[in-house]
Amino acid sequence: MQITINIKDSTKAKAFLNFIKSLDFVTVKESDENISYPTMTEKEIIDRVAVTNKQIKQGKTVSHDDLEKESLNW
C-alpha cells in the first residue's frame, strides 16, 4: 500500500516522519514530485450524484466483490 500525507507544519512533519521511519514494516521513499489529484467542482459532484442515483434506480449496480475483481484488471 502506498500513502501520500500532506503535513503543513514542517516541525511536526519531521517528527512524524522520524516516527514512521522507526517502524520496521514501513519503507519511506522521499520524492520532490508533486502529485495532482483529479478534482471536481461542486456542480460536477452534484451532476455525478444525479447520474449515479438514476443508474441505481435502473438497477445498474455492481456488487462490491465484482468491483474488487474488476479493479484487479485496472
Order of alpha helices (4+ residues) and beta strands (2+ residues): alpha-alpha-alpha
